[in-house]
Amino acid sequence: MIKKITIIIPSYNEEKNIRPFYDEVKKYIENPNYQFSLLYINDGSKDHTLDEVKKLAAIDKNVKYISFSRNFGKEAGMHAGLTESRDADAVIIIDCDLQQPPALIPEMLSSYEEGYKIVYTKGKTRKGEPKLRTFFANWFYRIYNSHSDMPLDNGAKDFQLLDKVVVEAFLKLKDNYRFVKGIFSWVGYKRKCIEYDFIPRANGKSTWSFKSLLKYAFNGMNQFSTILMVVPITVIITSILLLISDILLFVFQIFTISEFILGGYVFLGVFLLGIVSYSIFYLLYQMRRQVLDRPIYLIEEMSEEATVE
């Protein structure tokens, strides 16, 4: 049975890369076991990206496109692509700047046939990336993973193959701010990682500014980690250190009894502030879980006898 594969291609100001990407990806999707379609998501480009996509659609019936009214961001583009690809057996998300090699598609499909529901990619190293970006990226993953039940691979890319069951699971989440990496980590399912070396952009410059990356990182940590719990915990630890300092200063007769008592009051006040703020942050995270309304569980498969009518 021939399986339908949709290749989702988020595109923003990529007019010079549309045709080169198309020519490159066509080399790796000539497979009689699959029916491929290419779905370009024009994310409000200000150049001639949409015109270039339309040229391809005119000569290849398997090229489709969605064009946004303005720039909504890559996360929105991927969501639109997944929503419009529900009839596919699997999807592949890939950028069209050729930094993510289409040459990996056959290997991804082989892993898919082995039963993996998610086949994602990551860079072997961050060699070639700006040093400042690498520094902040490493710290992001370190902080995120220490405050999340579902850690992320450092360097994992959006370039991945997703079985239709994963797409359906993704679309069940109603989060407004979509942190795609976090969602695909959260849903689970059998997964495999393919690593590749850094590849420079074919044409143009990256549209990801430092500001947009910082906003993306914050939204990700806010949606899928409890990073803000660091605030009350820091306050509590600070109060304990104040108490220890107060006791030591009194023992070594640096503080008088009145200063010691005053220090005790300071400790008590800061400690209570930490407890109260911890309770508030905890309740806010509990409220967030309810507001997001994520599914309580996701079923990968079940026996026919267990089917609920």
C-alpha positions in Angstrom: 0.0 0.0 0.0 1.4 3.4 -1.0 1.7 5.8 1.9 1.1 9.5 1.6 3.9 11.8 2.9 3.5 15.5 3.2 6.7 17.6 3.4 5.9 20.8 5.3 8.2 23.7 4.4 7.9 26.9 6.5 9.2 29.8 4.5 9.8 33.4 5.3 11.7 35.6 2.8 13.3 32.7 1.1 12.7 33.6 -2.6 16.3 32.6 -3.5 16.0 29.2 -1.8 12.6 28.0 -3.0 13.8 26.6 -6.3 17.2 25.2 -5.1 15.4 23.5 -2.3 12.8 22.0 -4.6 15.5 20.7 -7.0 17.4 19.2 -4.1 14.5 17.5 -2.3 13.2 16.0 -5.5 16.4 13.9 -5.6 15.4 12.0 -2.5 11.6 11.5 -2.8 11.6 9.2 -5.9 10.2 6.2 -4.1 7.4 4.0 -5.5 6.2 3.1 -2.0 5.3 6.7 -1.2 3.2 9.5 -2.6 4.9 12.8 -1.8 3.4 16.3 -1.7 5.3 19.5 -0.9 3.4 22.0 1.3 5.0 25.4 1.4 3.9 27.7 4.3 4.5 31.3 3.2 4.8 33.1 6.6 4.0 36.6 5.4 7.2 37.0 3.3 8.0 40.5 2.2 9.9 39.4 -0.9 8.9 37.2 -3.8 8.8 33.9 -1.9 5.1 33.3 -2.8 5.7 34.0 -6.5 8.5 31.4 -6.6 6.3 28.8 -4.9 3.4 29.5 -7.4 5.9 28.9 -10.2 6.6 25.5 -8.8 2.9 24.8 -8.3 2.2 25.6 -11.9 4.6 22.8 -13.1 4.2 20.3 -10.3 0.7 19.2 -9.1 2.3 17.9 -5.9 3.4 21.4 -4.8 0.8 23.1 -2.6 1.0 26.2 -0.5 -0.6 28.2 2.3 0.1 31.9 2.5 -0.4 33.9 5.7 -1.9 37.4 5.8 1.2 38.5 7.7 4.2 37.1 9.5 2.9 34.9 12.4 6.2 33.0 13.1 7.5 29.6 12.3 5.6 27.9 15.1 2.3 29.1 13.5 3.6 28.0 10.1 4.3 24.5 11.3 0.9 24.3 13.1 -0.9 25.3 9.9 1.1 22.7 7.9 0.2 19.9 10.4 -3.4 20.9 10.4 -3.7 20.7 6.6 -1.8 17.4 6.5 -4.1 15.2 8.6 -4.9 13.0 5.6 -1.2 12.0 5.3 0.3 8.9 6.8 3.3 10.9 7.9 4.8 14.3 7.6 8.3 15.7 7.3 9.0 19.2 8.6 12.0 20.9 7.0 13.3 24.4 6.4 14.0 25.5 2.8 17.4 27.2 3.5 19.2 23.9 2.9 20.8 23.9 6.3 18.7 20.8 7.0 19.8 18.2 4.4 17.0 16.6 2.4 19.5 13.8 1.8 18.4 12.4 5.2 14.9 11.8 4.1 15.5 8.2 2.9 17.1 7.3 6.2 14.2 8.9 8.0 11.7 6.9 6.0 13.7 3.7 6.8 13.4 4.4 10.5 9.7 5.1 10.0 9.3 1.7 8.4 11.0 0.2 11.5 8.2 1.5 13.6 9.5 4.8 14.9 6.7 7.4 15.2 9.1 10.4 15.5 12.4 10.6 13.7 14.0 13.8 14.6 17.4 15.3 13.8 20.1 17.2 15.7 23.4 18.8 15.0 26.4 16.7 16.1 28.0 19.9 17.3 27.2 23.6 17.2 30.3 24.3 15.2 29.7 27.1 12.7 27.0 28.8 14.8 27.7 32.3 16.3 29.5 31.9 19.7 27.1 34.1 21.6 24.1 32.1 20.2 25.8 28.8 21.1 26.4 30.1 24.7 22.8 31.1 25.3 21.5 27.9 23.6 23.6 25.7 25.8 22.3 27.5 28.9 18.7 27.4 27.7 18.8 23.6 27.4 20.6 23.3 30.8 18.0 25.4 32.6 15.0 24.0 30.7 16.0 20.3 31.3 16.6 20.9 35.0 13.0 22.2 35.4 11.1 19.9 33.0 9.8 16.4 33.3 10.4 15.9 29.5 13.9 17.1 28.7 15.0 18.2 25.2 18.1 17.1 23.3 20.6 20.0 23.1 20.7 20.9 19.4 17.5 19.1 18.3 16.0 20.5 15.1 12.5 21.0 13.9 13.5 18.9 10.9 11.7 15.6 11.7 9.4 13.0 10.5 6.1 12.5 12.3 3.6 9.7 12.1 0.0 10.7 11.7 -0.8 9.5 15.3 1.8 12.1 16.5 0.2 14.8 14.3 -3.2 14.1 15.8 -1.7 14.2 19.3 0.0 17.5 18.6 -3.3 19.0 17.3 -5.1 18.0 20.5 -3.1 20.4 22.5 -4.8 23.8 22.6 -1.8 25.8 23.8 -1.9 29.3 22.3 1.9 29.8 22.4 3.2 26.7 20.5 6.6 25.5 21.5 6.9 22.7 19.0 10.0 21.0 20.4 8.4 20.9 23.8 5.1 19.5 22.5 6.7 16.7 20.6 8.8 15.8 23.7 5.7 15.9 25.8 3.5 13.6 23.7 6.0 10.7 23.9 5.9 7.9 21.3 8.8 5.8 20.0 11.4 8.0 18.6 14.8 8.0 17.0 17.5 10.7 16.5 19.6 11.2 13.4 22.7 13.5 13.7 24.3 15.5 11.0 27.1 18.1 10.7 26.4 21.8 10.5 25.5 23.2 7.1 25.7 26.9 6.3 22.7 28.6 4.6 22.6 28.3 0.8 21.3 31.9 0.3 20.3 34.9 2.4 20.5 35.5 6.2 18.7 33.9 9.0 15.5 35.7 10.0 15.9 34.6 13.6 17.1 37.7 15.5 18.5 37.5 19.1 15.3 39.1 20.3 13.1 36.5 18.6 15.3 33.6 19.9 15.1 35.0 23.4 11.3 35.3 23.2 11.1 31.8 21.8 13.2 30.4 24.6 11.2 32.1 27.3 7.9 30.9 25.8 9.3 27.4 25.7 10.4 27.4 29.3 7.1 29.0 30.4 5.0 26.4 28.6 6.8 23.2 29.4 8.9 23.8 32.5 8.5 25.1 36.0 11.4 27.6 35.7 9.7 30.3 37.7 9.8 28.1 40.8 13.4 29.1 41.0 12.3 32.5 42.4 10.7 31.3 45.6 13.3 28.6 46.1 16.0 31.3 45.8 14.3 33.4 48.4 14.0 30.4 50.8 17.7 29.6 50.3 18.6 33.2 50.9 16.7 33.3 54.1 18.5 30.2 55.4 21.9 31.7 54.6 20.8 34.9 56.4 20.0 32.8 59.5 23.3 31.0 59.4 25.1 34.3 59.0 23.1 35.8 61.9 24.0 32.9 64.2 27.7 33.0 63.2 28.0 36.7 63.7 26.4 36.4 67.2 28.6 33.4 68.2 31.8 35.4 67.2 30.4 38.3 69.1 30.2 40.6 66.1 26.4 41.0 66.6 24.9 42.1 69.9 21.8 40.3 71.3 19.6 43.1 69.8 21.2 42.8 66.4 20.9 39.0 66.6 17.2 39.3 67.3 16.8 41.8 64.5 18.6 39.4 62.2 16.2 36.7 63.3 13.2 38.8 62.3 14.8 39.5 58.9 15.3 35.7 58.4 11.7 35.0 59.5 10.3 37.7 57.1 12.3 36.5 54.1 11.6 32.9 54.9 7.8 33.5 55.1 8.0 35.5 51.9 9.7 32.5 50.2 7.0 30.1 51.5 4.2 32.4 50.4 5.7 33.0 47.0 6.3 29.2 46.5 2.7 28.5 47.3 1.6 31.2 44.8 3.8 30.0 42.0 2.8 26.4 42.6 -0.9 27.4 42.4 -0.3 29.4 39.3 1.3 26.4 37.6 -1.6 24.2 38.7 -4.0 26.8 37.2 -1.9 26.8 34.0 -2.3 23.1 33.6 -6.1 23.5 33.8 -6.2 26.5 31.5 -4.1 24.8 28.8 -6.5 21.9 28.9 -3.9 19.4 27.5 -5.2 15.8 27.2 -4.7 13.8 30.3 -3.2 10.9 28.3 -2.6 9.9 24.7 -3.1 6.3 23.4 -0.6 4.9 20.9 -2.5 1.7 20.3 -4.9 -0.7 22.1 -6.4 -4.1 21.7 -9.7 -4.4 19.9 -11.4 -5.8 23.0 -10.5 -2.6 24.9 -12.1 -0.3 22.3 -14.4 2.2 23.9 -17.7 2.8 22.0 
